[in-house]
Amino acid sequence: MALVATSAALLVAPVLMAPASASTTAVALGNAAPFAVLAGTTVTNTGSSQISGSVGVSPGSAVTGFPPGLISGGTIDAADTTAQAAQASLTTAYLDAAAQTPVTVNASDLGGQTLVPGVYQNAAAMSLTGTVTLNAEGNANAVFVFLAGSTLTTAPSSSVVLTGGAQACNVFWQVGSSATIGTTTNFAGSVLALTSISVQTGATINGRVLARNGQVSLEGDTITVPTCS
């Protein structure tokens, strides 16, 4: 049985949620999987971002700020067939995530909660202030899917903590409009946004930032495509 907490309770103690869905499945990223950063219009970078994985854009063609940003273990693909295929896979993955059966998270802010594998949804905006802990309960294949009806925003210095064998490769954030990863946030999982993604100064992401229709902006961030053990 799901444990529903009031917003006041969330301020004073972590909440352990019951499984959100017994049939949660990993979101297949297909040709988008090698990309740490993928945008629809432009990719912009300021500062010494460190990207482990590919950077791509399609149908737009502008990728700026590399250097000073550095890319390792990947390529820049701008309006080429590789980026086009990645965007096609991203669209499929976005719709696949949206189709999974959720339980509604009543509090819009995930901070202070401990969540077990499942599909979590807020029909409007989803936010993170502080720390959310994802506990795989000893199952390295456990999947976490978050569905934000409009925006996803993390406050500065927020964290997504993985415990109990949870892996960033199995965490997915589907966003109905745009996502903002706040300054010095320590984030885990792949963000699949309909519009744009802003990664603010000094954020660290063990995952991906994938935008279907808009831009991705970076500011001296570290983004690493995760691998599953």
Backbone bond lengths (Angstrom), bond angles and torsions (degrees), N, CA, C in turn:
res aa  C-N    CA-C-N  psi(-1)  N-CA   C-N-CA  omega(-1)  CA-C   N-CA-C  phi
1 M - - - 1.468 - - 1.511 108.95 -
2 A 1.324 117.41 133.91 1.459 120.93 -178.20 1.513 109.59 -68.87
3 L 1.305 115.41 143.10 1.447 121.38 177.92 1.506 108.14 -100.26
4 V 1.328 117.65 115.88 1.452 122.04 -177.46 1.507 108.26 -103.46
5 A 1.329 116.76 128.49 1.451 120.67 -177.58 1.507 109.65 -116.46
6 T 1.305 117.01 150.18 1.451 120.97 173.12 1.499 109.30 -75.95
7 S 1.354 116.37 162.47 1.454 119.86 179.05 1.508 110.78 -62.42
8 A 1.327 118.52 -31.44 1.455 120.51 179.08 1.513 110.56 -66.18
9 A 1.346 117.11 -40.56 1.454 119.71 179.95 1.502 111.49 -65.46
10 L 1.322 117.47 -33.81 1.450 120.47 -179.81 1.514 111.51 -63.40
11 L 1.310 117.38 -24.19 1.447 120.18 -178.09 1.513 112.35 -77.16
12 V 1.321 118.15 -19.66 1.451 119.41 -172.51 1.516 113.38 -113.24
13 A 1.327 119.30 -16.67 1.455 119.19 -177.20 1.511 110.18 -156.01
14 P 1.362 117.32 147.54 1.448 120.11 174.63 1.520 110.45 -63.89
15 V 1.316 115.57 154.46 1.457 121.13 179.13 1.515 108.35 -119.02
16 L 1.329 117.55 125.91 1.454 121.90 175.57 1.508 108.15 -94.32
17 M 1.331 116.11 111.10 1.454 120.69 -177.93 1.524 109.58 -85.73
18 A 1.314 117.06 145.24 1.455 121.69 172.44 1.521 109.06 -72.27
19 P 1.350 117.96 163.12 1.459 119.84 -177.93 1.517 111.58 -52.91
20 A 1.337 115.63 130.77 1.453 119.80 -177.30 1.518 111.78 -77.77
21 S 1.307 116.96 -28.58 1.455 119.74 179.55 1.512 108.42 -156.97
22 A 1.319 117.00 131.21 1.457 120.25 -178.84 1.514 111.65 -75.44
23 S 1.328 118.15 -13.78 1.461 121.34 -173.92 1.520 112.34 -117.87
24 T 1.329 116.97 29.33 1.453 119.82 -179.99 1.522 110.13 -63.07
25 T 1.326 116.61 130.69 1.458 120.69 179.21 1.520 109.92 -123.20
26 A 1.325 115.09 149.38 1.459 120.09 177.56 1.523 109.70 -61.60
27 V 1.314 115.53 145.25 1.460 121.60 178.96 1.522 108.30 -86.46
28 A 1.320 117.14 117.71 1.461 121.38 -178.99 1.527 109.62 -75.83
29 L 1.330 116.27 118.82 1.464 120.72 -177.05 1.525 113.06 -90.61
30 G 1.310 117.60 -13.63 1.455 120.44 176.04 1.513 113.52 54.74
31 N 1.332 116.22 -127.83 1.465 121.13 -177.33 1.525 113.35 -70.09
32 A 1.327 117.46 -10.15 1.468 120.08 176.72 1.522 112.26 -84.86
33 A 1.326 117.92 -12.19 1.463 121.26 -173.85 1.529 114.60 -58.06
34 P 1.345 120.43 -37.64 1.470 118.63 -179.11 1.524 114.38 -73.28
35 F 1.324 117.96 -7.39 1.467 121.11 -172.61 1.526 111.19 -91.72
36 A 1.333 114.99 126.00 1.463 120.78 169.45 1.516 110.00 -80.04
37 V 1.338 115.83 -33.17 1.466 122.82 -177.83 1.524 108.18 -136.10
38 L 1.340 116.37 128.67 1.460 121.00 176.96 1.521 108.05 -144.29
39 A 1.327 116.31 131.24 1.466 121.37 -177.87 1.517 110.25 -130.73
40 G 1.341 114.84 164.17 1.452 120.18 176.29 1.512 113.19 -91.89
41 T 1.354 116.84 -33.47 1.467 120.09 -175.78 1.523 112.37 -112.92
42 T 1.338 117.56 -59.94 1.464 121.07 -178.45 1.521 110.07 -145.62
43 V 1.322 114.89 154.81 1.466 122.79 166.63 1.516 106.66 -117.68
44 T 1.341 116.55 123.40 1.459 120.68 178.26 1.519 109.37 -121.95
45 N 1.316 115.76 142.41 1.457 120.90 177.54 1.516 110.20 -136.37
46 T 1.328 115.77 137.92 1.456 122.07 167.56 1.516 107.52 -124.61
47 G 1.327 116.44 141.40 1.455 119.86 179.59 1.516 112.16 87.08
48 S 1.324 114.20 -176.76 1.466 121.33 -170.86 1.522 111.46 -92.96
49 S 1.315 116.76 60.92 1.468 120.17 176.43 1.523 110.28 -63.02
50 Q 1.320 115.43 144.70 1.461 122.52 177.47 1.528 107.50 -116.66
51 I 1.329 116.07 112.38 1.458 121.31 -175.69 1.524 109.04 -113.96
52 S 1.331 116.51 120.68 1.464 121.47 175.57 1.524 107.74 -106.37
53 G 1.322 115.34 99.36 1.453 122.11 -173.22 1.514 109.12 136.46
54 S 1.307 117.19 -179.68 1.461 121.03 -177.47 1.521 111.65 -85.62
55 V 1.343 114.38 158.46 1.459 123.22 176.04 1.521 106.90 -123.28
56 G 1.334 117.26 128.63 1.453 118.89 -176.49 1.512 113.48 -143.04
57 V 1.331 115.10 161.48 1.454 121.78 175.70 1.526 108.78 -149.55
58 S 1.333 115.51 138.35 1.467 122.46 176.15 1.526 107.35 -169.12
59 P 1.336 118.56 136.87 1.463 128.39 5.91 1.522 114.69 -80.75
60 G 1.338 118.30 -7.96 1.458 119.78 174.18 1.515 110.98 -63.62
61 S 1.338 116.12 173.88 1.465 119.03 -175.43 1.519 114.08 -134.89
62 A 1.343 118.47 0.71 1.464 120.62 -172.89 1.523 111.42 -95.25
63 V 1.329 115.24 122.68 1.464 123.26 170.70 1.515 106.43 -127.72
64 T 1.339 117.54 115.12 1.462 120.99 -176.15 1.525 110.30 -125.33
65 G 1.335 115.05 153.28 1.459 121.03 175.79 1.508 115.11 96.27
66 F 1.331 117.45 15.22 1.464 122.57 176.27 1.522 109.49 -126.11
67 P 1.355 120.39 100.70 1.467 126.59 -2.87 1.533 110.86 -73.90
68 P 1.374 116.46 169.92 1.473 128.61 11.97 1.517 115.04 -76.92
69 G 1.326 118.99 -15.41 1.453 119.32 175.64 1.515 111.16 -63.89
70 L 1.330 116.52 148.13 1.457 122.20 -177.89 1.520 110.16 -119.10
71 I 1.342 115.71 140.31 1.458 122.34 179.21 1.521 108.50 -120.21
72 S 1.327 116.33 128.91 1.461 120.94 176.15 1.522 109.05 -128.02
73 G 1.324 115.75 146.83 1.454 120.27 177.30 1.509 114.42 68.87
74 G 1.329 116.92 21.12 1.455 120.02 -179.49 1.508 111.19 -164.93
75 T 1.315 116.43 -174.56 1.458 122.73 -177.17 1.524 109.62 -130.66
76 I 1.329 115.44 168.58 1.461 121.27 169.02 1.523 107.83 -98.41
77 D 1.316 116.54 121.87 1.462 122.24 179.89 1.519 108.21 -120.56
78 A 1.322 116.02 108.88 1.464 121.52 -175.81 1.521 109.62 -117.24
79 A 1.323 116.28 111.51 1.462 123.37 176.35 1.522 112.74 54.51
80 D 1.334 116.27 32.55 1.462 119.52 176.29 1.529 109.19 -107.53
81 T 1.328 116.29 -179.16 1.464 119.30 -175.84 1.528 111.82 -65.75
82 T 1.337 116.85 -30.35 1.467 120.15 178.64 1.522 110.71 -65.76
83 A 1.332 116.26 -45.49 1.467 120.36 178.81 1.526 111.29 -67.18
84 Q 1.321 116.66 -37.95 1.467 120.04 177.96 1.525 111.04 -61.93
85 A 1.332 116.04 -43.78 1.464 120.03 179.06 1.521 111.12 -65.61
86 A 1.332 116.33 -37.18 1.464 120.27 178.21 1.521 110.97 -64.08
87 Q 1.335 117.20 -41.55 1.463 120.08 178.63 1.530 111.37 -65.72
88 A 1.310 116.89 -37.74 1.467 119.54 177.41 1.526 110.80 -62.77
89 S 1.337 116.18 -42.02 1.463 120.19 177.82 1.519 111.28 -66.95
90 L 1.341 116.63 -37.14 1.460 120.20 178.60 1.528 110.83 -61.85
91 T 1.321 117.15 -41.91 1.463 120.26 178.22 1.524 110.83 -60.26
92 T 1.316 116.61 -44.59 1.466 120.74 178.37 1.521 111.07 -62.14
93 A 1.339 116.17 -44.15 1.465 120.75 -179.49 1.522 111.52 -64.80
94 Y 1.319 116.42 -41.02 1.466 121.92 179.17 1.529 110.59 -59.22
95 L 1.321 116.35 -46.03 1.462 120.96 -179.64 1.524 111.33 -69.93
96 D 1.338 116.95 -35.04 1.461 121.15 177.34 1.524 110.63 -63.02
97 A 1.327 116.43 -45.07 1.464 120.10 178.62 1.524 110.63 -61.84
98 A 1.327 116.31 -44.14 1.464 120.96 -177.52 1.523 112.30 -63.31
99 A 1.327 117.09 -25.74 1.462 121.13 -175.99 1.521 113.29 -83.65
100 Q 1.331 117.85 -9.39 1.459 119.50 -178.70 1.529 110.72 -73.82
101 T 1.319 116.28 146.07 1.465 121.78 -173.72 1.523 110.59 -79.81
102 P 1.335 117.60 119.55 1.465 120.28 -175.76 1.523 113.37 -103.66
103 V 1.322 113.87 169.73 1.448 121.62 159.72 1.522 105.18 -110.79
104 T 1.317 117.80 142.19 1.458 120.01 -177.74 1.516 110.67 -77.56
105 V 1.310 116.58 131.39 1.456 121.72 171.32 1.518 106.71 -86.81
106 N 1.317 116.70 113.88 1.458 120.25 -172.89 1.521 112.49 -67.68
107 A 1.330 117.39 -36.39 1.456 120.75 177.87 1.519 108.54 -85.30
108 S 1.322 116.37 131.71 1.458 119.41 -178.42 1.516 111.46 -72.87
109 D 1.341 117.72 -21.71 1.464 121.66 -178.51 1.523 109.23 -100.40
110 L 1.336 116.33 123.10 1.458 121.53 -178.57 1.519 112.97 -80.46
111 G 1.318 117.96 -9.77 1.454 121.47 -176.08 1.516 112.39 -57.58
112 G 1.342 115.90 138.84 1.450 121.68 177.64 1.508 114.78 84.47
113 Q 1.329 118.34 2.94 1.461 121.03 -178.46 1.520 111.19 -104.36
114 T 1.327 115.31 150.33 1.454 122.97 167.95 1.518 107.11 -113.07
115 L 1.320 116.50 121.87 1.463 121.90 -174.00 1.514 110.31 -116.25
116 V 1.323 115.98 141.37 1.453 122.44 174.60 1.527 108.11 -99.04
117 P 1.347 117.88 169.70 1.466 119.65 -172.78 1.525 112.81 -56.41
118 G 1.329 115.22 143.67 1.451 120.71 179.14 1.508 112.08 157.24
119 V 1.317 115.57 -170.35 1.459 123.19 -179.68 1.524 108.07 -112.34
120 Y 1.323 116.46 122.90 1.465 122.40 -176.30 1.520 109.51 -119.05
121 Q 1.319 116.30 135.98 1.463 120.15 -173.12 1.519 111.28 -134.06
122 N 1.323 114.81 142.79 1.458 120.84 161.47 1.513 106.27 -127.34
123 A 1.314 117.51 125.48 1.460 121.00 -173.72 1.518 112.64 -67.35
124 A 1.324 116.83 -19.29 1.465 120.95 178.03 1.529 108.34 -112.28
125 A 1.316 116.64 -129.90 1.463 120.77 -177.40 1.519 110.71 -81.91
126 M 1.332 116.08 146.88 1.456 122.89 173.94 1.517 107.76 -119.39
127 S 1.328 116.14 138.77 1.459 119.56 -178.47 1.516 110.25 -138.44
128 L 1.329 114.83 164.89 1.457 122.07 176.01 1.513 108.40 -137.39
129 T 1.321 115.93 117.74 1.454 122.50 173.59 1.515 107.39 -121.98
130 G 1.324 117.18 114.48 1.458 119.94 -175.92 1.514 110.30 95.11
131 T 1.334 116.77 -133.19 1.464 121.53 -172.14 1.522 111.15 -123.64
132 V 1.329 115.89 134.26 1.453 121.56 165.83 1.521 106.73 -114.72
133 T 1.325 116.49 134.66 1.457 122.31 -178.64 1.519 109.08 -108.37
134 L 1.332 116.04 127.86 1.460 121.88 178.16 1.519 108.02 -106.69
135 N 1.325 116.50 112.83 1.459 122.95 -174.24 1.525 109.48 -107.16
136 A 1.335 116.37 112.03 1.462 121.46 -178.33 1.521 112.86 -80.86
137 E 1.320 117.65 -3.58 1.466 123.01 176.82 1.523 112.29 54.87
138 G 1.338 116.24 40.08 1.449 121.39 175.78 1.512 115.65 84.64
139 N 1.311 118.18 1.70 1.463 122.21 -179.09 1.523 109.51 -105.62
140 A 1.328 116.45 104.77 1.464 120.64 -177.60 1.518 112.60 -66.36
141 N 1.325 118.07 -16.21 1.463 121.53 178.94 1.525 112.71 -95.72
142 A 1.316 117.07 5.14 1.463 120.89 -178.10 1.522 110.81 -62.57
143 V 1.335 116.05 141.49 1.463 122.36 -174.95 1.529 109.81 -117.41
144 F 1.331 114.58 138.18 1.461 122.56 175.11 1.527 107.78 -121.60
145 V 1.319 117.33 125.70 1.461 122.04 177.58 1.524 108.19 -125.11
146 F 1.339 116.18 128.10 1.464 122.39 178.64 1.521 108.69 -115.58
147 L 1.328 115.83 129.69 1.457 122.07 -178.03 1.519 108.80 -116.80
148 A 1.329 116.33 111.60 1.466 121.94 177.75 1.517 108.35 -104.42
149 G 1.326 116.48 120.20 1.454 119.66 -176.05 1.511 113.72 -64.61
150 S 1.321 117.09 -32.71 1.466 119.70 178.06 1.523 109.46 -124.06
151 T 1.331 118.30 -90.67 1.458 120.78 -174.15 1.525 111.91 -107.56
152 L 1.328 114.17 159.69 1.463 123.02 168.55 1.514 107.12 -123.20
153 T 1.335 116.96 126.22 1.462 121.54 -178.74 1.518 109.39 -136.25
154 T 1.334 116.75 131.72 1.457 120.02 172.10 1.521 108.87 -110.37
155 A 1.320 115.86 137.87 1.457 121.21 177.12 1.526 109.68 -73.38
156 P 1.335 117.81 158.57 1.465 120.14 177.47 1.525 111.95 -52.63
157 S 1.338 114.85 138.88 1.470 123.37 175.34 1.522 113.41 65.52
158 S 1.307 118.11 19.86 1.462 120.64 174.35 1.528 110.14 -75.93
159 S 1.342 115.95 165.31 1.463 120.03 -176.41 1.520 111.29 -143.32
160 V 1.333 114.98 143.70 1.456 122.57 165.84 1.524 106.17 -108.24
161 V 1.325 117.51 112.17 1.460 122.98 -175.41 1.522 109.06 -103.19
162 L 1.330 116.41 130.15 1.460 122.46 -179.93 1.520 109.57 -103.08
163 T 1.336 116.65 126.63 1.459 121.47 179.28 1.522 109.56 -135.06
164 G 1.335 115.39 170.16 1.454 120.79 175.49 1.505 114.08 63.29
165 G 1.339 116.93 27.69 1.454 121.21 -179.76 1.510 115.18 88.33
166 A 1.322 118.14 4.13 1.472 120.48 178.75 1.519 110.70 -61.25
167 Q 1.332 116.37 142.77 1.456 122.25 -178.78 1.529 110.17 -124.54
168 A 1.325 115.10 140.03 1.466 120.16 -178.37 1.519 112.22 -61.30
169 C 1.332 117.10 -27.20 1.467 120.09 -179.88 1.523 112.16 -66.02
170 N 1.323 116.84 -15.77 1.462 121.32 -178.59 1.526 113.02 -110.38
171 V 1.332 116.52 21.15 1.462 121.58 178.69 1.527 108.34 -117.79
172 F 1.328 117.10 128.12 1.461 122.23 -175.03 1.528 109.78 -133.70
173 W 1.341 114.68 137.06 1.458 121.73 179.91 1.525 108.01 -122.63
174 Q 1.331 117.61 106.51 1.456 122.47 179.77 1.526 107.78 -97.16
175 V 1.337 116.32 124.43 1.466 121.68 -169.16 1.527 109.05 -122.57
176 G 1.345 115.77 125.38 1.455 120.86 -174.45 1.506 115.31 -71.85
177 S 1.324 118.51 -17.48 1.466 120.78 173.59 1.525 108.66 -136.90
178 S 1.334 117.91 -97.61 1.465 120.33 -173.57 1.521 111.53 -124.28
179 A 1.328 115.49 156.16 1.460 122.33 179.97 1.519 109.91 -121.11
180 T 1.336 115.50 143.01 1.457 122.31 173.64 1.517 108.34 -127.30
181 I 1.326 115.74 117.74 1.463 121.57 176.21 1.522 106.50 -97.83
182 G 1.333 116.36 112.90 1.451 121.52 -169.04 1.512 114.71 -70.82
183 T 1.316 114.97 165.67 1.460 123.36 -178.93 1.525 111.35 -50.42
184 T 1.324 115.66 131.21 1.477 125.78 177.04 1.528 113.40 55.06
185 T 1.314 117.41 22.02 1.468 120.14 172.62 1.523 109.57 -66.58
186 N 1.327 116.04 141.42 1.464 122.60 172.69 1.526 106.69 -106.17
187 F 1.332 116.03 103.70 1.465 121.82 -166.80 1.520 110.43 -115.56
188 A 1.329 115.95 150.47 1.462 121.15 177.52 1.520 109.70 -133.57
189 G 1.332 115.31 137.61 1.453 121.05 176.24 1.513 113.02 113.02
190 S 1.312 115.19 168.27 1.462 122.52 -178.70 1.521 109.96 -97.59
191 V 1.339 115.94 125.17 1.460 122.17 177.92 1.525 108.55 -93.04
192 L 1.324 116.49 123.97 1.462 123.06 177.22 1.525 106.77 -115.62
193 A 1.323 116.36 99.78 1.465 120.99 -173.94 1.525 110.76 -108.71
194 L 1.328 115.94 141.94 1.460 119.91 177.72 1.521 111.39 -67.95
195 T 1.329 116.94 -38.73 1.463 119.51 -173.57 1.522 110.96 -109.68
196 S 1.317 118.43 -95.23 1.465 120.35 -171.86 1.519 111.35 -126.18
197 I 1.350 115.00 165.85 1.463 121.72 177.26 1.519 108.14 -136.60
198 S 1.328 116.00 127.94 1.461 122.22 174.62 1.521 108.49 -113.15
199 V 1.331 116.01 121.22 1.464 121.21 176.78 1.519 106.59 -108.08
200 Q 1.323 116.00 109.86 1.456 120.31 -171.75 1.525 112.09 -82.91
201 T 1.309 115.96 174.48 1.461 123.44 -165.22 1.525 113.15 -53.10
202 G 1.340 114.54 127.43 1.456 121.15 169.70 1.507 116.03 75.43
203 A 1.322 118.41 14.88 1.466 120.09 177.81 1.528 110.33 -73.77
204 T 1.324 115.53 149.86 1.458 122.61 175.63 1.520 108.16 -120.35
205 I 1.326 116.14 125.44 1.466 120.84 -177.08 1.522 109.16 -125.67
206 N 1.319 115.51 118.82 1.456 121.50 169.29 1.522 105.65 -93.76
207 G 1.321 115.07 84.98 1.459 119.76 -172.30 1.511 111.32 165.91
208 R 1.319 116.39 -143.32 1.458 121.91 -176.14 1.521 109.83 -143.37
209 V 1.324 116.35 154.87 1.468 121.67 170.54 1.527 106.93 -123.13
210 L 1.331 115.66 109.33 1.461 122.87 -171.42 1.521 108.89 -124.86
211 A 1.326 116.47 114.40 1.465 122.17 -177.73 1.523 109.57 -114.00
212 R 1.329 116.58 130.50 1.458 119.94 -175.94 1.525 112.77 -76.05
213 N 1.345 117.99 -50.37 1.463 120.57 -168.13 1.516 115.27 -113.31
214 G 1.319 118.60 -18.55 1.454 121.11 -173.08 1.511 113.29 -117.00
215 Q 1.342 114.38 -154.88 1.455 120.02 -175.70 1.519 111.43 -98.37
216 V 1.329 114.81 162.86 1.458 122.77 167.08 1.516 107.11 -120.08
217 S 1.334 116.59 127.14 1.463 121.06 178.36 1.521 109.66 -117.62
218 L 1.331 115.18 138.23 1.463 123.04 -177.61 1.514 109.60 -124.74
219 E 1.352 115.75 150.30 1.465 121.02 179.79 1.526 109.56 -141.24
220 G 1.321 117.07 80.55 1.456 119.75 177.07 1.515 113.09 63.40
221 D 1.320 116.70 47.20 1.459 122.27 -174.21 1.529 111.50 -107.89
222 T 1.329 115.54 167.24 1.457 122.23 175.19 1.521 108.26 -120.65
223 I 1.328 116.32 120.26 1.463 121.39 -179.02 1.521 108.26 -129.58
224 T 1.331 116.14 126.91 1.458 121.86 -176.97 1.519 109.86 -128.09
225 V 1.330 116.85 123.01 1.462 120.38 175.41 1.525 108.33 -63.24
226 P 1.332 118.30 124.97 1.465 120.08 -176.18 1.520 112.17 -79.34
227 T 1.314 115.00 155.56 1.457 121.20 173.62 1.521 108.49 -121.30
228 C 1.328 116.24 150.18 1.459 121.20 177.39 1.523 109.70 -95.01
229 S 1.323 116.26 134.85 1.465 119.89 178.03 1.517 110.01 -89.77
